[in-house]
Amino acid sequence: MSGQTLSRGGLSLPGWRIIVVFGCFGIVLALPFIFRVSAEESNEAARRVIIISPHNEQIRYEFGRGFADWHEARFGEPARVDWSVPGGTSEIRKMLQSEWISALKRGEMPGGNADLVFGGGSWEHTQLKRGIEVTLEGLDAQTTRDWIRKIIGRADQSPSSIPLGTLQTTGITAEITQDESSGLYTIKATATISIPAGFPSDMFHALYGRTEVAGTPLWDPDQYWLGTALSAFGIIYNNDLLKSLDVPQPTAWSDLADPRLQQEVALVNPAQSGSVTTAFETILKRRGWEPGWRILRRAAANARYFSASSLRAPTDVAQGDAAMGVCIDFFGRFESQSLRDHGAGDRIGYIDPPGETMLDPDPISLLLNPPDEEMARRFIEFTLSPAGQSLWQFAPGKHEDGLGPYQFSLRRMPICDELYRDHFDRFTDQVDPFLNAEPPPFNDRNMRSFIPVLFQAAAMDNAVELEAAWHAIVTHPGYPPVEAGAIVTSDDVEDSTLSEMIRLFDAIPTVPGPSGENISLATAQGRAAIKSGWLKKVWEGKGLWDDEADARHVLRRTLGDEIASNYRRIVTLAEESGGKQSH
C-alpha cells in the first residue's frame, strides 16, 4: 500500500503506536546485520552443514547458534550452519526438481550442494521422496557408458558390453534399453531428491511417543523425512481495523467471507507457498469441498492482493494494511507477541479456528549426495533432542540447563513427547496440540492437487471479474443483513435473480474428458479422474491439449474461462435487474 498515511478510514494511530510500529520495523531491518555479524565471528575452520530452508531469520539464528553450542558440547569440536533461503517450500521443491532433472540430463550426479531441507509441510517433503523422472533417448554407446559410470558408479562397461536392464545406486534407478535397428540407447531414470536418514528405526517411537496426530504421520516410515515441529493454520487479525469496520474478531474460517472485509483480506498464492496450500486444504477437509470453496472464493473476493510470500500477510496485518490474513500459526503468534512486547497491547490477534484446523509436521529431509552426511545426521539428531525441541517453545534467555532459545521466542509447537512430559510448564503457549486432535471429516487426498490451479483460475487470473461479481451480489437489495461467520448461499435468498447470481458465483467448473464428456470437479470421483487424466497426463494425445503445451496451464485456462463467464453473467444479471427484486 504505497504512500499510505497513518490514518485510514477515519482511524488514527496515536503517537505511541507509531513509535512501536517503526520500532518493530527497525528490529526487522536490523536482523540481517545481527546475523551477519554472528556468521562473520564464527570459526571458518568449523565443519559445516548446508541447509536449504524456508524458515525465517529468527528460526535460522536460534537453530544455527543452538546447533553450534550442542555440537561443541557433544563432540568437542566447532560446527556451523550455512543457510540457503531461495523461497518458500514449494519454490524450494521446484528448484530441486529442476536441478535433479538437469543434472541427470547432463550425465552428472544430482545434489552435492546442500545437506538438508529443513522446514515446510509433510506433503512437500513427500514430493522430495517421490523425486523425478528423466528419459534420455538416442544415446550412443560412449555417452551411455559415461552416464552409467558417473551416475551409477560402474566403470567396467565397454561399448560392446553395456548392461541392459535395471541398474541402481542410492536414490537412483536406471532402466537401460537398446533399439535393435539403430543400436542407440535409451535411459529411463528415476531419482529421489531425499534419502533415508538412516537412524535405528526403534528410536522414533520413544522420541515421538506416538506415530501420528489426527491421522497424519509424524515421520516417514522409511525416514525420508522426520517431523521436527507441529504446524497449525489460522487467521491473524488487526483489532483496530476490525473495530473501524464494525467486524467482530474471527472465530471461524467463514469469517474471512464477511462482505464488510472487501479489500481487507491478505492472501497468498498457494502455488508459491506450501504452508498456504495446506491452510486452504484444511478449510476444504474440515468444511467439505463445495462449502470450503465458498469460503475460499469469498475470501479471495475480499482480498487486498495475492502475495508470493507467506510472510507478507502477517506483516501487512500487523502494519495495518489488511484487517485479516491466513497464515501458519508461528507467523501469527510471533507478530502478535512481537508487538505486545513493544507496548502495542492486543492490537494484533491470532486464532486457530476451534475444531477447524489441522496439524501438520514440519519436517527435515536428508538430501541425496550430501556434502557432509555425518554433519547432516548430527543436525537432524540435534533438532529432535531436548536442546533443539526446546527452541520452539521456551522463553528466550540464558538458562542453567542450556535449554531454550537465546534471543527470540519462536512460538511453535514441539513434536517430541519428552518436552510435553517433562517441560510443559516452561512452554510459552500452554497448549498440547495432541489433545483432542481429530482427523478431518472430508479427507479426500486429491483435494490438494487442485488448490493452486483452481484458486489461480477462480481468483488470481480473474481478480477484476471476481471482485465485480462479489460486489454485485452483496449490494443487491435482496442480499440479507450480514451476520458474522454466515455464508449466504443461493438457497438462502428469496429473490430469484440474486439466487441465480450466487449459484453462478459458487459453481464448481467442469473439465473436458477424452471422449467429449464434461467431468465435474465437485465430486471425489471427478477429481480422481481429472487428476489422473490432466495432472498426471494419462490423457495425453487425446486432443485435450497440444503436444507442446503444459497440461496444467491449459487446465487452468479452461477453468478460468468458464469461471470468468459466470462472473460476467453475474454482473449482467445485476445490471438487467436494475436493483429491482424479482420473485
N, C-alpha and C positions, 0 to 999 in steps of 0.2 A: 504494500500500500504506500507507494512512493509519495513523499511530500505530505503525509498525513499529519495533521496537527494533534495536539494532546487534548483536544476537545472533540467529542464525537457524539452526534445525535443528542446534543444538549448535555452530555455527561463530561464534566471536567475533572481532571485528576488533580488532587491537592498537591502542593509543593513537595511534601514529604514522599509522596508516591513517585513523583518524577525522579527524586533522588534515588529511591530504591530501584526503580526500573533501570536507570542509567548505571547505577552501581552494579547491578547484575550483569548488564551488558559489558561493563568493564572487566568483570571477572571472567566472563566467557571469552572475551578478546585476549585476555592475558594468559589463558590456559595453554595455548600452544607454546608460548615463550617459557612458561614454567616447566613444561615437559621437555622442551628443547634443552634447557639448562641441565635437567636431570640426565638426559641422554648423553650430553657432552661430558658430564662428570663421570659417566660410567666407565668401567675398565674396558678399554678397547680389546684387550687380550682375553677377555672373558669369553667362554663358549656361549654361543647364541642359539636361540630358537627363533625361526622366522614364521610369523603368524599373520595370515590374512583374516581380517575381521571387519564386520560392520559396526562393532561396538564403538561407543563414543569415547572421548578422550579421558573422561573420569574413570571409566572401567579399565581402559588400557593403562592408565597411570597406576591404579591400585594393583592390578594383576602383574604388571611389569615389575613394580617395586616389591610386591609380595613374593613373587617367584624368586627374585634375586636374593632376598633375605632367607627364604625357605631353602633354596639350593645351597647357599653358603653354610647354613646350619646343618643341613643333611649330608652334604658331600664334601664340605670343606674347601670348596672352590667357587670362584665368582661365576656368575651367569648373567645374561641379559636377554631381553626380548626385543627383536626388531619387528615393528608392526608395519603392515601394508593395509591401507584402507581405500580400496578402489571404488567403493559404493555400498549399496545395500546388499542383502544376501542374494536376491535374485540376480543382480548385476554381477556379483562375485561368481555365482554358479555359471552364468552365461559366459563370463570371461574365461573361466577354467575349461569349460566345454570347448570353446573356440581354440584355446591353447593346445588342448589334448588332440583335437582333430588336426590342427595344423602340424603338430609335431609328428604324428603318425604318417601324415601325407608326405612329409619331408624325409621320412625314414629315420627319425630321431626318437629317443626315449622321452615320453612325456614327463613333466614335472621337473624336479631338481631346483626349483626357485624358491620354494616355501615348504615348511614342515607341516603346518596345521591350518585348518579353517576353524575359527573359534567364534561361535555365535550364529544366530539365525534359527529358524524353526526346524522341526524334525522333518518336515516334508522336503525342504531344500537339501538337507543333508542326505536324505534318502535318494534324491536325484544324483548326488555325488557318488553314492554307492552304485547306482544303476549305470552311470558312466555314459560312454558314447560309442557309436559305431562308425566305421570308416571302410569304404570299399575302394581298392586300388586296382585298376584294370589295365590290361595291355602292357604288362611289365616284362622286360627281357630277363634272361637268366641272371645276369650280373646284378641288375637292380634288385631282383628278388632275393638273391643271396646276401647282398649288402643289408637289405631291410631285415632279414632274419638274424643276421649277425648282430646288428646294432640293437634290435628290439628284443628278440628272444634270447640272444646271447650265445647262439650256436655258431661256431666258426668252421665247422667241418664239412660245409657244403661245397660241392663243385658244380659247374654248370650242368653236368650230366646226372647229378645225384641230389637235386633239390627235393627235400621230402614233401610229399603231398599229404594232405590231411590236416589234422589239428595239431598245432604247436601252442605251448603255454609257458608263461612265466608269471611272476607275481603281478596280478591285476590285469593281465593282458592275455587274450586268446586270439589266435590267428588261424583261419582256415585257408589253406593254400591249394589252389586248383590250377590245372593247365589246360588250355584249349588245344585239342588234338590237331586241328587244321593249321593254326598259326604258330603253335608252340609257345605262345605267350602265356604269362601267368596272371592270375587274379588273387589278391589277398583281401579277405574279409576279416577285419579286426574289430574286436570289442575291447574296451579298456575301462576299468573303473577309475574314478578320479580319486577316491579314497581307498584305503586298505584297512584290514583289521588291525586294531590296536595291539592285540597280542598279549593281553593280560590273562592271568588264570581266571577261568570262567566263574568259579565259585566265589570270587571276591565281591562280585557286584550285588549278590543277594544280601550280603552283610552290609555293604556300603549304602545301598538304596533302601533296604528294609522292605521292599515290595518290587513288583515287576512293572506295574503300570499305575496310571492315575486316570480314573474315569474312562477306561478302555484304551488309553494312549500309552504305548510302551515308553519306559524311561530310558531305555538304551536298546540299540540294535543287537539282536542275539548273536550276530556274527562279529560284533564290535566295530562295525564300520563307522558308527557314531555312538557317542556316550553323552547322555544328558548331564549338564553341569549346573543348571538352574531351571526354575519353572517360570513360564511367562503366562500372563493373563492379558485380556484386552478389554478396553473400556473407553470412557468418554472423559476428556478433560474439558473444563468449562470455566468461563470468566464470570464471576458473580456480579461484578459491576455492570457488565454489558447485559447480562440476563435481566437484571433489575430495570435497566433502561428500556428493555424491550418488553417488559412485563411477562417474562417467560420464567417459569419455576426451574429450580435445579433439576437436572436429568436424573431419572431413576431407572430408565429402560432404554433399549436401543431405539424404540419408536419415537423417543423424544427428539431425535435428530430430524424427524419428518415434520416438525411443527412449522406451519406456514409463516409464522412470525420470524422465523430464522432465515428468511431469504437473504442470500449474500452474507451469511454469518457462520457457515459451517466450513471448517478446514478439513479437506480430504486429500488423500494421497493416491496416486496412480498405482493400483495393485500390480500392474505389470513390472513395476520397478521396486517393489517392496514386498518381500516375503511375509513380513510381520503384518502388514496391512491386508494382504490376501488372506492370512489366517484370521484376522479380525472379521473380515467380511464373511469368510467361511463359517465363523462362529455364529453370526446372525442367521445365516441360511440353515445351519444344522440345528439351531435352537428354535427357530421360528417356523421352519419349513421353507421350501424353495420359493413358492409364489408369495407367501406373506413376507419372507425375507427380502425378496426383490422389491416389494412395495416400499419397504423401509429404505433400502439402498437407493432406489430411484428418486424417492422424495428427498433423501439426504443429499443426493447429487444435485437435484434441482435447487436446493438451498445453498449449494457450495459456493464459496468465495473463489476457489481455484482448485486445481488438481495438481498437487506438487509431485516432484520426482523424488523427494526425500521424506522419510518418515519422521525426521527431526523437525520439519518445519511446522507441522500442525501444533504440537505443544508449545513451541516457541512463539508462534503468532497468537495463540490464545493467551499466553502469558503477557504478551506485549499489548493486548487489547485490539489486535487486528482481526480477531474472529471470536465468536461467542462460545462455540463448541468445536471439538475436533475428536476424531477417532485416533487412538494411539495405543501402544503397548503400555502395560502397567508401569514399567520403570520410568518411562518418559513423563507420564502424568504425575506420578508421585514425586519424581525429582524436581520438576518445575514448581509444583505447589510447595514442597519443602524448602526449596531454594529461596523463593520469595518470602515465605514465612520467616525463615532465618534472618532475612534482611529487613524485617519490620513491616511487610506488606499484609500481615494478618491472613485472613482467609479469602483474599481476593480471587485466588485460583483454587479450584477443587478438582478432584478426580474420583471417578466411581467405576468399579467393576459391576455392571448391572446385575443385581442379585438373581441367581438362577439362570442367567442368560450368557454367561461367559464360558470359556473353555480353557483348560490348562494345556500347555504345550512345552515339552522340554526345549531348553536352549542348549544345543549340542556342541561338541567338539569332534573333529574328524582328522585322522592322520592321513596325509596326502601320499599318493603313490610317488615313489622315488624321492623321499625327503632328504635334504642335505645332511641332517643330523638326526637320525631316527631315535637314538638314545635320548638326546635332549628333548625331542618331541614327546617321547613317552614320559619323561620326567615332568614336563609341564602338565600333561594330562593327569598324572598322579597328583600333582600339586592342586589342580582345580577341584579334585574330589576329596582332598584332605581337609581336616578342620581349618587349617590355615587358609586354604582357598575358599572354602564354603562360607567361612565367617565374613569374608569381604562383602558378600552380598547384603547382609542384614545388620551387622553390628554397627554401633555408632563409631564415628571416626575418632582417632586419638591414639595415644600410646597406652597399651595395657600390659600388665605384668606377664600374662601368658602369651603375649605376642599375637593374639588373635584380633581380627578386625581390620578395617581399612585405616590408613594413615591420615588421609585428608578429606575424603569425600564419602558422604552417605549414599550408597548405591541403590538402596531400596528395591532390591529384587529378592525373590524367594529362593532359598537354597533348595537343593534336591535330595541331599543325603540325610538319612534317618538320624544320625548321631547329633546333628545340630538341633533338631527338634526335640530329641530325647534329653540331651544334656545341657543345652544352652538357650532354650526358648525364651527364658527370662531376659536375655540380652538382645532380643530382636527389636529393631526399631518399629516394625509393624507386627503387632501381636496377632498374627493370622497364621493358621495352619491350613494351607490350601488343600491338604489331603482329606480333611474332614468334610463330609457331605458332598464330595465331588462325585458327580453322576455323568454317565455317558450321554451325549446329545440324543434327543429322540428321533432326529432325521439324519441318520448317519450314512448318507449316500456319498461314497468316496469319489464319484465322478463330478460332484458339485464344484470342487476346487478348480478343475481343469478349465471351466468355462468362466470363472470370475473375471480374469483380466480381459478376455476378448469381448464378453458381453457387457462389462462395465464400460469399456472403451467405446463400444458401439452405441450403447444407450445414453452415455453421459458425455464423455470427452469429445467424441467425434461430432456430436450433435448438441453441444452445450447451449448454443443460442436457441435452437428449436426447443430443447428441453425446458429451459427457463421460461420461454414464452408460453409453452403449453401449461406448465405448472401455474404460472401467473393467471392464465385464462381460467383455470379450474378454481383456484382459491378465491378469485374475485367475482366468480359467478354469483348472482343473487341467491341461488338455491344452495350454495355451499353452507353447511351447518356451522354454528359457532365453534371456535377452536377449543378443544379440551386437551390438556396435557397427556401425551402418550397415545392419543387416539389416532388410528389410521382410518380415514374415511374411504370406503370402497364404493363401487358402483351400486351395490345393494343397499347402501345406507342413505341414499338420497331419493327424493320423490320426483324431482324434475327429470324427465326422460332425456333431454339434451345433455344435462350435466352427467347423468348416469352413463351415457354413451361416451362422453369425454373422458371420464375416469376409467371406463373399460378399455378404451384405446391407450390410455396412459400406462395402464398396468399390463397390457397384453404381452405375453411371452412369445417371442417370434418363432416361426418355423424355419426349417432348414431343408433345402432340396436333397433328396436321396438319389441313388444311382439309377432308379427305374422311373424317375419323374415324379415320385411321390414327395409330399411335404411331411417332414418329421418334426414333431413338436419338442422343444426344449423343456416343456412343462412337466414331462414325465420322466421317471428314472430310466425306463426302457428307451425312451427317445434320446436321453443324454448319453446312455451307454452306446447306442448305435452311432450317434453323431461323433462321439469321441473316437470310436474305432475308425469310422469312415473318413472323417475330416482331419482330426488332430493327429491320428496315427497313420493317416494316408492309405488306409485299406482300399478306399475308393479311387485311388489314383488311376488315371487313364480311363475313367468313366465319363469324361466330358464335363465334370463339375468345375474344374479349373484347368487353365492352360498348363502344359507340361513344365514350363519355365516359371510358373507363378508359385508363390508361397501360399499353401492351402489355408494356413491360419489367417493370413492377411485377406484372402478372398472371403473367408467365412466372416471375418469382422466387417468387411464392407457390405456383404449380403445382409447381415443382421442389421447393420446401421441404416441401410436403405429402407428396410421395412419399418424400423422404429421411427426414423425421421418422417416417413409418410404419415404415420399415426400422429406424431406431434403436430405436423402441419394441419392435419384434418381437425385436430382439437381446436386450434386457433380459428380455423374457418367456421366450425360449428359455433364458437363463441361469437364471432362477428355476425353470422347469419341470425343468431337468436336475438341479437341487439339488446342483450341484457334482460330479455323477457323470459319468464319461466314458461315452460310448456309441460303439459300433463297428458 
